[in-house]
């Protein structure tokens, strides 16, 4: 592994924003640090870069311990959430700043700045000032400045948070394309699970300064190890139930099947993603597939959001959210309609009730 973080911890008196954090990534890999605000993502990134000194633990790059090295000796490119461009400098001067600090020749600096600006599709804007650029262009400049020094590791701290939704999608794809083309080892901090799922090779989910789970986007989404991960990565229903003697789950008067089982009579947290549930009319005679859960319900609310419909369905006193793709025919259920909710047993995630903290 090219980058190893071992038992990393940061303390400010009694405040411990990061505790016992360990993970690693291979050369050329893009790793996401994902979690809610205040979970320690940015603190971790700043410790890796050397902008914050770790209280304990190790940071190893290419087999070398850099934990106590100053930032300028770590050869890491950092792209900040605010972009941190110098307003009095031109775009070319901003990109060249790190190279000038390294005392490169003027000819080498000019060649590398030109190459970096071309890489981010801004070859003709070197003489402008940051305030003359759009938000997306400023973001590209910040990326060029981080890449021009040819860093061993690229560190991105919420780089897309200041952009509108459409531009954010475009830029995340552009960052991924450049990262893969350069085979640049990258750590990407975000609180947006869609961003992390879309571009990361693996994801570290953090909560309260600690590691909750690490895995590929598919593993994190399909096999969350804790209720926090299941809840944070994508939308999901949460229902408190109990295990029955026969290994099924008692949801009111209905039995729910799942892949796992638990002690009879014990409380269980059942979690099901809204888009994995299919609605059918209560009187429909559709055959029940093997391993499918079917529970009765009544539609209480319908929300149209363009590409999908969101239904709030009441069943056994619980509100269950269902998402279904819209069709050009516009067929929908209405509030008050009697329906059944149907999903596969393998889509039923179960956790011990005490794990829901």
Secondary structure, 3 states (H helix, E strand, C coil): CCEEEEEEEEEECCEEEEEEEEEEECCCCEEEEECCCCCCHHHHHHHHHCCCCCCEEEEEECCEECCCCCHHHCCEEEECCCCCCCCCCEHHHHHHHHHHHCCCCHHHHHHHHHHHHHHCCCCCCCCCEHHHCCHHHHHHHHHHHHHCCCCCEEEEECCCCCCCHHHHHHHHHHHHHHHHHHCCEEEEEECCHHHHHHHCCEEEEEECCEEEEEECHHHHHHCCCCHHHHHHCCCCEEEEEEECCCCCEEECCEEECCCCCCCCCCEEEEEECHHHCEEEECCCCCCCCCCEEEEEEEEEEEEECCCEEEEEEEECCEEEEEEEECCCCCCCCCCCCEEEEEEEHHHCEEEEHHHCC
